[in-house]
Amino acid sequence: MQQKDGRYRSASAQAAIREQVIDYLKKQRGTQNQAAEIFGLHIRSVNRMWGKYKAGGSRNIKEKKRGIPPANHLLFTNLIIYSFA
């Protein structure tokens, strides 16, 4: 049986899990190992989340935009067209 990883969750679902993990650790309900087991994450992921939270607060764990920014996307497309011409 293969376990699905977090990449298959939506961005909002991943953000909600991050908030729950941080809340769990902030209230000292358990260790990072326990949080990883409870939320179905790898210990390294929990460690990384906690480090980002400690470094910059909740704004560092918020959901961010994904993908190539529109201006860079056009530049990349033009680069491909010119490289094959």
Phi, psi and omega in degrees: 000124183261135182269135177284143178263178187291345181293341181271358176273154177291163181298322180291325177293320177296320179295320179296319179295318177302316180297319179295319179297314180296318178298318179300315182285324181296322180275006177053046177279341180185185182269175177295324178297317179294320178298319179298317180293316183296315185267001176070038180243166175279147182301325179296323178295317179295318178300317179295317178300313182295320178296318178295320179296315181294327182284322187221009179078196186290340180292337179282344181250006179289161177293135181241162177293148181244159173094184181278130176301146186307317182295318180292329180296318178295320179298317180296318179297316179295324179297318179294316182298314182289332182284337179264353183279000000 
